[in-house]
Amino acid sequence: MVKEISKKDKTSMVIDREKVAEAQAILGTTTLAETVDRALDEVIALQARRRLMDRIRRSKTGGIGPTPEELRRLREP
């Protein structure tokens, strides 16, 4: 699936072709640009998952929802 990039930017960089090949196999991508873009998406998604896990760990209920007491209060007329 080809994705439209929000702002295209050309750049030059030194890159490890073996890592690119491994990432392409994992991500199912074919071009260098697509691989880099998908890898960046994965890093951003990973950070979102980490934030969610931190939120769950810090919660009083061990989850991300309301506590049982809050649920009872919310259900009251």
TORTORBA-57730 format. One record per residue: x, y, z of N, C-alpha, C in turn. Coordinates in steps of 0.001 Angstrom, whole numbers, plus 500000, padded with zeros to 6 digits. Layout:
% residues N
XYZXYZXYZ;...
END
This chain:
% residues 77
500842498819500000500000500000500000500889501248500000;500757502064499029501548503289498933500878504364499770;501660504993500630501148506019501529501691507366501092;500856508361501124501274509714500782502037510303501959;503227510779501729504048511374502778503644512829502941;503476513261504206502966514600504486503838515694503878;505134515615504066506039516609503480507277515862503024;507442515785501741508579515052501194509851515843501406;510877515135501807512163515753502071513242514847501507;514083515389500658515201514606500135516387514819501057;517098513715501289518267513799502150519300512787501695;520485512959502170521568512027501863522085511498503187;522280510174503258522780509593504501523522508298504222;524376507958505147525071506673505088524149505679505779;523911504531505137522944503581505676523479502163505533;523211501343506511523649499948506526522667499133505679;523112498695504512522236497964503581521760496635504144;522563496008505006522118494748505618520933494995506553;520990496087507311519872496437508187518636496781507364;518846497478506257517728497820505376517070496545504860;517874495598504405517333494340503878516553493593504957;517078493572506175516381492896507275515066493611507596;515113494935507648513902495714507921512871495518506817;513319495468505564512396495250504450511701493899504581;512442492880504978511849491552505156510814491578506280;511115492274507354510198492355508495508956493169508144;509174494309507489508075495242507202507328494924505915;507912494094505068507283493788503788507352494940502807;508409495729502895508578496884502010509580496542500913;509579497366499866510487497092498752511477498221498489;511096499457498746512007500567498471512620501090499759;513739501761499624514403502347500780513507503397501445;512919504261500644512057505313501202510877504715501960;510242503700501391509107503054502045509556502391503348;510723501767503332511250501097504519511514502092505636;512159503185505310512453504215506319511157504798506858;510201505102505987508930505669506425508183504710507343;508112503440506975507424502444507809508149502241509128;509475502249509097510246502099510332509976503267511278;509894504471510739509560505636511562508163505497512146;507208505025511348505850504777511856505881503789513015;506692502746512886506791501728513934507373502304515217;508373503166515101508971503792516283507943504680516988;507177505431516222506146506300516793505071505465517482;504646504371516859503642503484517457504189502815518720;505454502447518705506079501848519880506033502809521060;506336504064520821506300505053521897504891505215522443;503886505179521585502492505272522045502153504064522929;502602502862522537502358501670523360503068501780524701;504288502312524693505021502487525954504290503447526888;503773504553526327503025505509527152501792504847527758;501093504039526961499911503339527455500287502359528570;501363501604528379501801500657529412502206501388530690;502869502521530564503217503312531749501956503785532466;500972504197531704499702504647532286499023503497533027;499043502307532455498443501139533102499192500808534389;500519500829534345501327500517535532501083501504536666;500867502774536325500668503812537349499242503866537875;498307503215537200496909503336537592496629502587538889;495624503015539602495233502396540864494557501046540630;493977500858539453493202499648539177493986498609538392;495184498945537950495930498026537108495428498045535678;494666499051535346494117499182534002494016500641533623;493291500919532567493176502312532125491785502867532336;490898502061532870489525502501533092489334503048534496;488082503371534822487781503896536154487900502808537222;488095503234538473488133502300539591486725501778539843;486585500657540572485238500160540901484386501214541607;485015501997542477484281503069543171483781504120542175;484635504499541231484222505474540213483092504917539357;483152503637539032482085503014538245480752503079538987;480764502747540287479528502806541091478972504227541085;479851505199541282479424506603541290478830507018539944;479448506558538861478976506913537519477618506278537211;477340505138537803476079504433537543474918504961538376;475220505723539409474150506280540246473342507289539445;472014507294539688471161508265538965471394509694539394;
END
